[in-house]
Amino acid sequence: MKILLTRPQGRNQLMVEALLARGVAHLVTPLLQVEATQTQQQSHGMALFQHADIIIFISTNAVRFAAQAIEKIWPLEAQFYAVGEATLNALAQLGISAQEAPQDCQQTEGLLTLPQLQFLSKKKIIIVRGVGGRETLANELTHRGADVSYWEVYRRTCPTLTSASNAQAWQQAKIDTIVITSGEILDNLIKLVPKELFAWLRACHIIVPSSRVQEQAIANGFQQVTNAKAANCKAILVALGL
């Protein structure tokens, strides 16, 4: 097994250390770049943030960029939630106590099972996220009576890569397993690989973080897809059989 790690720059280190400790060959090629949104978007979301009853963070990037924007002025009365363990830890490092989705389902579906999020009449909820995504979460919380808004603190782009040379290098390096932690990374991977290498790509074992991305991978013709049910290092290692 030789693994390709694709998270944004600086987000692959835990997996690199874990794979080195286990003697597993790997390459790192970030397939997602994250940057702050424009000031106008930030200002609108910040105003909503300060008056929310419940604040849900989708990712560590959501925590990082929100913290930069508000300069550590956190709403003291709000309840905080994190979709996954890494996001929970990012909040804890800022002194914010939060609740997370259950360990066996660290994604939108898991968060929605929490008892505290069942009856939400007139509650003001803000979902802190990147541009786009998590509509299922917002729709369900709205159905439960909440007034839901988004604060989009970052946007995702594809790093500047030479598609053919990168894909050929992966194939020549005998990459047979690819860790994908978001739908955007999967989209960027598919865009980067030329058609003549699709057979190799679709034969690779793809590790994904959720049912949504699993369905996306299958729809794009991938033959071996494993749902880790979370994007954290522990869950991915289990999905890899390590």
VEXPA-852011 format. One record per atom (N, C-alpha, C): residue in three letters; z, y, x. Coordinates in pm, whole numbers, plus 50000, padded with zeros to 5 digits. Atoms other than C-alpha are relative to their C-alpha. Example, Ala and Ser with C-alpha at 12.3 -4.5 7.8 and 13.67 -1.06 7.14 Angstrom:
2
ALA500004988150089;ALA507804955051230;ALA500005012050090;SER499944988149918;SER507144989451367;SER500735010949923;
***
This chain:
242
MET500004988050085;MET500005000050000;MET500005012550089;LYS500024987049933;LYS499095034950125;LYS499925010749892;ILE499754990950111;ILE500205064049911;ILE499545014250031;LEU500354985849992;LEU498775098749850;LEU500995007949915;LEU499074991150070;LEU501365125349759;LEU499305013349974;THR500874988950042;THR499925154949571;THR500745012249946;ARG499264988750055;ARG502715178549469;ARG499685012950076;PRO500244987449929;PRO502525215749558;PRO500685000550137;GLN499464998449866;GLN503285226849912;GLN501525001549996;GLY498554999149993;GLY506955221349998;GLY500744991349901;ARG499355008150103;ARG507625197649706;ARG499884985050025;ASN500205014249972;ASN506755164449872;ASN501024994250097;GLN499175004149888;GLN509525162950133;GLN500924988349967;LEU499115011050036;LEU511945140149947;LEU499264986749997;MET500795012350002;MET509205114549886;MET499584996050141;VAL500385003049861;VAL508035117150248;VAL501164993250072;GLU498835005849934;GLU511565110050372;GLU500284985949949;ALA499755013250058;ALA511965080850131;ALA498984989750047;LEU501055009349956;LEU508635065350230;LEU500134996950149;LEU499785002449857;LEU509345069750603;LEU501154990150020;ALA498855008949988;ALA512715052450557;ALA499634985649964;ARG500435013450043;ARG510915023050394;ARG498794995050077;GLY501155004149919;GLY508065021950644;GLY498704999249922;VAL501205000250084;VAL505425029450378;VAL499045010950045;ALA501014990549955;ALA502215046050495;ALA499645009749889;HIS500304989850101;HIS501285078550319;HIS499275011750062;LEU500604987149964;LEU499315110850329;LEU500505010349900;VAL499624989050089;VAL500205144950181;VAL498845009749989;THR501014989950027;THR497535166750020;THR500375007149869;PRO499644992850124;PRO498905192749773;PRO498775002949915;LEU501114997750093;LEU496625194149468;LEU500365010149892;LEU499604989650095;LEU498455222149289;LEU500665011350078;GLN499434988149940;GLN499355257449387;GLN500675008049890;VAL499234993150103;VAL501985277349202;VAL500305014250045;GLU499744986049968;GLU502345315249188;GLU500555007249878;ALA499394992450110;ALA504225340948978;ALA498945006049909;THR500904993550095;THR502595354848665;THR500075015250018;GLN500084985549988;GLN501725391548622;GLN501265006849943;THR498794992550037;THR504455417848572;THR500145001849849;GLN499964997950145;GLN503505424248207;GLN500544987749927;GLN499505012450060;GLN504055387648114;GLN501494998250030;GLN498625001649959;GLN507325387448308;GLN500935008849916;SER499144990550071;SER508735418248131;SER500254995849855;HIS499875004450140;HIS508055405347779;HIS500934988049990;GLY499185012050004;GLY509595371547851;GLY501445002750038;MET498654996849954;MET512605386648027;MET500855005749886;ALA499294994250114;ALA513545406547716;ALA500454989149902;LEU499665011250088;LEU513465374947504;LEU501104991450063;PHE499075008449925;PHE515395355847771;PHE501445004949985;GLN498654994450001;GLN518365379247762;GLN500684999049863;HIS499425000750135;HIS518865374447384;HIS499894986049939;ALA500185013650051;ALA518285336947354;ALA501334992849979;ASP498855008950021;ASP520805312147212;ASP499904987750089;ILE500265012249923;ILE519195282747392;ILE498835002850093;ILE501064998149901;ILE517115283547710;ILE499664986550063;ILE500455013049948;ILE515055253347817;ILE499085002450118;PHE500834999049880;PHE513645250548167;PHE499184987250015;ILE500935011149994;ILE510605228448205;ILE499944993750139;SER500225004849863;SER510555225148586;SER500825008050099;THR499334992449895;THR512095235948914;THR499285013350025;ASN500744987449985;ASN509325261948940;ASN500425010149893;ALA499544991050107;ALA510465276148606;ALA501325006450039;VAL498714994749955;VAL513965279948748;VAL499795010250111;ARG500194991549881;ARG512765294949077;ARG499395013549963;PHE500684987450030;PHE510405320948932;PHE500795008449899;ALA499144992450092;ALA512775330448649;ALA501125006950077;ALA498914994349921;ALA515595335948898;ALA499515012050081;GLN500574988849926;GLN513335358249105;GLN499805012149910;ALA500324988950092;ALA512385378848800;ALA501245007149949;ILE498824993850061;ILE515855384548656;ILE501025004450103;GLU499084996349891;GLU517595388948992;GLU501444995849968;LYS498705006550022;LYS520455365748889;LYS500825005949885;ILE499294995050118;ILE521355384248566;ILE499764989949887;TRP500195010950096;TRP521795353348347;TRP500765002949871;PRO499294998450128;PRO522695354547973;PRO501224990749998;LEU498765007849987;LEU526325343247966;LEU500274991049879;GLU499685007450122;GLU526405330647606;GLU498994988949968;ALA501055009850032;ALA523245309447613;ALA500374985950043;GLN499915014049958;GLN523125271647630;GLN498734996850079;PHE501125002949913;PHE520895258747910;PHE499674985149998;TYR500475013849998;TYR518775227147912;TYR498914998450107;ALA501015003349898;ALA516635210448179;ALA499304987249960;VAL500755012050037;VAL513875185548115;VAL500324988450094;GLY499785010749904;GLY514575165948435;GLY501135002750096;GLU498864999249907;GLU517175159348703;GLU499795010750108;ALA500264990149895;ALA515485180748970;ALA500185014249946;THR499834986950063;THR515405210248730;THR501475002949975;LEU498544998750019;LEU519075204348644;LEU500675004150131;ASN499424996949869;ASN519935204949015;ASN499645014150047;ALA500424986449964;ALA517925236949067;ALA500865010449929;LEU499124991050074;LEU519985253848795;LEU501424999650057;ALA498655001549945;ALA523225240048941;ALA500165007950130;GLN499964992649874;GLN522375255649277;GLN500165015049977;LEU499844985950036;LEU522325289249098;LEU501305002649923;GLY498744998850071;GLY525695282548937;GLY499884998949850;ILE500245001450144;ILE524195274748595;ILE500244985649956;SER499725013250056;SER525635245448402;SER499024997349885;ALA501025003250101;ALA522985227948191;ALA500114985449960;GLN500135013950042;GLN522285196148001;GLN498574995650024;GLU501335005249969;GLU519355173748085;GLU499584989449899;ALA500525011050080;ALA517125148947905;ALA500634987050050;PRO499415012849958;PRO518435112847912;PRO499304994250122;GLN500545005649876;GLN517955094248240;GLN498834990649976;ASP501075009750026;ASP515715068148077;ASP498755006349941;CYS501194993150054;CYS513305094647940;CYS500095014850035;GLN499864986249955;GLN513265126448147;GLN498695007549978;GLN501184992750040;GLN510505143747959;GLN500265006149862;THR499834993350128;THR509945162747633;THR500634991049895;GLU499505009250103;GLU510555132347414;GLU501494997250017;GLY498595002649974;GLY513885125747582;GLY500875011949963;LEU499234987950030;LEU515085161447551;LEU500205001449849;LEU499934998650146;LEU514335160947178;LEU500974990149934;THR499025009450056;THR516765131747129;THR501435004950013;LEU498644995249980;LEU519805152147238;LEU500605004849867;PRO499374996150127;PRO522265156846947;PRO500065015149979;GLN499854985450010;GLN522675193947026;GLN498725007149958;LEU501284993850033;LEU518985200146957;LEU499414994649869;GLN500505005750125;GLN518745183646616;GLN499955010349887;PHE499914990650111;PHE519825211446377;PHE500075014150058;LEU500174987749923;LEU518645245446495;LEU499705012249912;SER500304989150093;SER518515268446192;SER500385013650060;LYS499874986149955;LYS518025304846304;LYS500375001350148;LYS499734999149856;LYS518645296446671;LYS498785005750072;LYS501074994449919;LYS516615316946916;LYS499904991950130;ILE500225008649883;ILE515145293847179;ILE498865005750083;ILE501094996449911;ILE513105303647481;ILE499734988350095;ILE500445010649908;ILE511145277847680;ILE499425007050123;VAL500464994049875;VAL510725288548042;VAL499064990050067;ARG501025009449956;ARG507515273348174;ARG498925007250081;GLY501214994149945;GLY504215278948350;GLY499065003649886;VAL500974996250102;VAL501175291848166;VAL499424987449937;GLY500545011550073;GLY500295265847901;GLY500914987850010;GLY499285012749999;GLY501835232347811;GLY501275000149915;ARG498765002350075;ARG504835218247620;ARG499955004949856;GLU500104995950139;GLU503485227447277;GLU500734990249907;THR499305010050082;THR504935195047138;THR501465003549988;LEU498594996250000;LEU508415206247237;LEU500245012049908;ALA499844988050082;ALA508015240647079;ALA499794997049852;ASN500315003250140;ASN506475226546760;ASN501154992549934;GLU498915007950058;GLU509285201646708;GLU501275008349984;LEU498814991450012;LEU512045226946776;LEU499835009949885;THR500284991250114;THR510375250646528;THR500204992749868;HIS499845008450119;HIS510265222546273;HIS501474998049966;ARG498565001950021;ARG514015218846320;ARG500725013049967;GLY499434987550048;GLY514555255246223;GLY500155010950102;ALA499804990249894;ALA514525273646555;ALA498885010450002;ASP500974989549970;ASP512755306046642;ASP499674998550149;VAL500345004049863;VAL510905295246958;VAL499005009650063;SER500914991849921;SER509285317147222;SER499854994050139;TYR500235004349862;TYR507855311247569;TYR500255011650095;TRP500034990749888;TRP508565328947894;TRP499224993050111;GLU500895006449901;GLU505685319948126;GLU500165007250132;VAL499624993249876;VAL506975327848474;VAL499104996550119;TYR500905003549891;TYR504315310848686;TYR498704994249945;ARG501265006350038;ARG500755298548677;ARG499584990450110;ARG500445010449908;ARG499095268948839;ARG498535002050033;THR501404999649959;THR495885269549039;THR499734988350093;CYS500385010749909;CYS493975244549247;CYS499875005950141;PRO500164995149863;PRO494335249449625;PRO498554999450044;THR501355000249946;THR491175256749819;THR499834987750089;LEU500245012449926;LEU489995222549934;LEU498514997050000;THR501395004649996;THR486665207950040;THR499954986249935;SER499895012050083;SER486165181549774;SER499514987450069;ALA500595012249943;ALA483875156649948;ALA500774995350123;SER499345004049876;SER485635157150285;SER501404994649974;ASN498665005050032;ASN489105152850134;ASN499944986249938;ALA500115013050067;ALA488065124249907;ALA499564989150097;GLN500455009849901;GLN486225106650188;GLN501114996450097;ALA498885002649909;ALA489255110550414;ALA501034990949934;TRP499065008650070;TRP491475094850149;TRP499494985649995;GLN500585013450006;GLN489115065550105;GLN500024993250137;GLN500035005649866;GLN488715060550480;GLN501404996550050;ALA498615002949963;ALA492495061450519;ALA500574988449920;LYS499625011550083;LYS492625032750266;LYS501135003349901;ILE499084996450108;ILE494625051950007;ILE499704991249880;ASP500195008350119;ASP495175028249715;ASP501005003349888;THR498984995950098;THR498085045149533;THR500135015250005;ILE499934985350006;ILE498285081449415;ILE501115004049904;VAL498904995050083;VAL501405098949286;VAL499565013249937;ILE500424988450079;ILE500525123849011;ILE501205004549918;THR498804995650072;THR503375145148871;THR499725009949887;SER500334991450115;SER501485166248615;SER498554997949959;GLY501385000950048;GLY498345167248404;GLY499075008950079;GLU500844990949922;GLU497075196848606;GLU499604993850133;ILE500325006749873;ILE497285176848930;ILE498954989349977;LEU501005010250031;LEU495355148548766;LEU498635006449980;ASP501274992950020;ASP492665173148652;ASP499395004350133;ASN500504995349871;ASN492385187649002;ASN499504988550087;LEU500435011949925;LEU492155153049158;LEU498604995749955;ILE501295004450054;ILE489275143448929;ILE498895009750038;LYS501004990049964;LYS487465176149000;LYS499614999250148;LEU500255000249855;LEU487765171249377;LEU499204988050048;VAL500655012449955;VAL486365136149394;VAL498554999649952;PRO501415000850042;PRO482535133849396;PRO499714987149925;LYS500305011250089;LYS480895110049151;LYS499824986950075;GLU500255012549927;GLU479905085249421;GLU501294993050045;LEU498725006249963;LEU483615079149494;LEU500884996949879;PHE499215002650120;PHE484745075449133;PHE500464985549989;ALA499625014150008;ALA484755037549157;ALA501264997350082;TRP498795001549916;TRP487245039149445;TRP501205006649932;LEU498904992550059;LEU489365065549268;LEU500594992749880;ARG499525006250123;ARG489575047148937;ARG500634986350024;ALA499375012749965;ALA490615015149114;ALA501385002150063;CYS498694997149941;CYS493625032549273;CYS501104998449895;HIS498815000650086;HIS497095026749131;HIS500525014349984;ILE499594986350028;ILE498125059548963;ILE501414999949942;ILE498634998550051;ILE501815068348918;ILE500085013349928;VAL499954987750080;VAL502375093948640;VAL501425002049946;PRO498624997250041;PRO505525111148502;PRO500304998549852;SER499764999750145;SER505035108048127;SER498914992549924;SER500985006750086;SER503245091147839;SER498765008749982;ARG501134991050019;ARG501075122047795;ARG499024999150117;VAL500875000749883;VAL499735120648152;VAL499434985950015;GLN500525013849999;GLN499405082648125;GLN498784998949911;GLU501145000350092;GLU497125086747824;GLU498815007650058;GLN501054991949937;GLN495165113548011;GLN499304992050109;ALA500585008049892;ALA494655090248309;ALA499154988649945;ILE500745011150060;ILE493545061048092;ILE498705005149937;ALA501194994150061;ALA491145083747903;ALA498945003450104;ASN500934996849892;ASN489575092848238;ASN499564987650079;GLY500535012249943;GLY488925056548324;GLY500824993250108;PHE499155006649900;PHE491815047848555;PHE500444986449948;GLN499765013850041;GLN492455010648552;GLN501444995450019;GLN498625003749974;GLN495985008548692;GLN500875012649993;VAL499184988050021;VAL498415034548556;VAL501424995549967;THR498595003050025;THR502215032348574;THR500745012849964;ASN499234988750047;ASN504445056148379;ASN501414999250058;ALA498674999849940;ALA507515064748589;ALA501055005849906;LYS499144994050103;LYS508985083148283;LYS500835011750053;ALA499384988149941;ALA510095111548512;ALA499225003350126;ALA500734996049880;ALA508795131148809;ALA500895000350125;ASN499114999549884;ASN511845127849036;ASN499764988350095;CYS500265009649892;CYS511855108149359;CYS500484985849963;LYS499445013150034;LYS514075079749230;LYS499094992649902;ALA500845006450102;ALA511905072948925;ALA498664995750059;ILE501295003349939;ILE508695073549131;ILE500134987950092;LEU499785011549911;LEU510125049249389;LEU500124987049920;VAL499895011950086;VAL511055025149110;VAL498634995849948;ALA501345003050051;ALA507545027848963;ALA499114994050110;LEU500755005449887;LEU506145020249310;LEU500504986150043;GLY499435012849960;GLY508324989249335;GLY500755000750130;LEU499304997949873;LEU510275004049627;LEU501495002849980;
***
